[in-house]
């Protein structure tokens, strides 16, 4: 990255980094990245959507020129609450899209009283912060991170796979590769596993990355290892049905193709027979 920034023909107006990548859940080395950019005179915008409530934040020490983050994720505030931080020397250049009653009063006033917005989520933000502190605050973030690391290692061992990155590069989210039977190649659809997990009352993102399939496990105050063990057992129990279902679908498709070429039967009739047979076999 430093070679790129310090190249002889590099012209960068703004560098944008995620604090925690999504969906791969990697905590970026922001201090080093920001320092490298500032040496070149490049301002930095940080997308910290997953950071607030998952990591301790000291925006003054971080020294990013701009920082945005959501409060409705890990801080447990209402949707529609977010934070925009701008270093004081850059605030004059930042204007809201909608002109406020306080447009000429100052930076903070310029972003309030914009028409008929519903301010309820913003008003409730103080209560969300106090609740988060009551639930443990910094100690809660440490607990969530430690449990997430333990969860990642447990799932990788249970499934005979691996974590996407070492635990020390993650906070309270970790990505673990699912067993190979769920993803024979890089083109496999991730929605089937996600839907199967939803039917088991488990909601976790499923995605493909570099030809492999992963789940992203997020640990918060309401999660414990029992949730992790249930996820591990559910994915293991889905391995055989997934393979059988895929095999049946492939066999039916081949049968329809051969039968249609041989006897020229209407394809709609064959589809109805195929669907009925597949459902009865799965039951």
RAHU-V203555 format. One record per pair of residues at least 24 apart in sequence whose ideal C-beta (glycine too) atoms are under 6 Angstrom apart, sorted by the first residue. I is the first residue (numbers start at 1). GAP is how many residues later the second one is. D is the distance in whole Angstrom. If there is no record, write none. Layout:
BEGIN
I|GAP|D, I|GAP|D
END
This chain:
BEGIN
2|34|5, 5|31|6, 5|35|5, 12|30|5, 14|29|6, 14|31|6, 15|27|5, 15|29|5, 16|29|5, 17|29|6, 18|29|5, 19|27|6, 19|29|4, 19|32|4, 20|30|4, 20|31|6, 23|182|5, 23|184|5, 23|193|5, 24|140|6, 24|151|6, 25|145|5, 25|148|4, 25|149|6, 25|150|5, 25|191|6, 26|139|6, 26|143|5, 27|144|5, 34|29|6, 34|30|6, 54|117|5, 54|118|5, 55|116|6, 59|26|5, 65|25|6, 71|54|6, 75|53|6, 75|57|6, 76|52|6, 77|48|5, 77|51|4, 78|43|4, 78|46|5, 80|41|4, 81|40|4, 81|41|6, 81|44|5, 135|86|5, 140|81|6, 144|28|4, 144|75|5, 145|26|5, 145|27|5, 147|72|5, 148|24|5, 148|26|5, 148|71|4, 151|66|5, 151|77|4, 152|24|5, 154|74|6, 155|77|5, 158|74|4, 164|50|6, 172|47|5, 173|43|6, 173|45|5, 174|43|5, 175|39|5, 175|41|5, 176|39|6, 177|35|5, 177|37|5, 178|35|5, 178|37|6, 178|57|6, 179|60|6, 181|58|5, 181|62|5, 182|31|6, 183|30|4, 186|25|4, 196|42|5, 200|34|5, 202|29|6, 202|32|6, 248|30|6, 248|33|6, 252|26|6
END
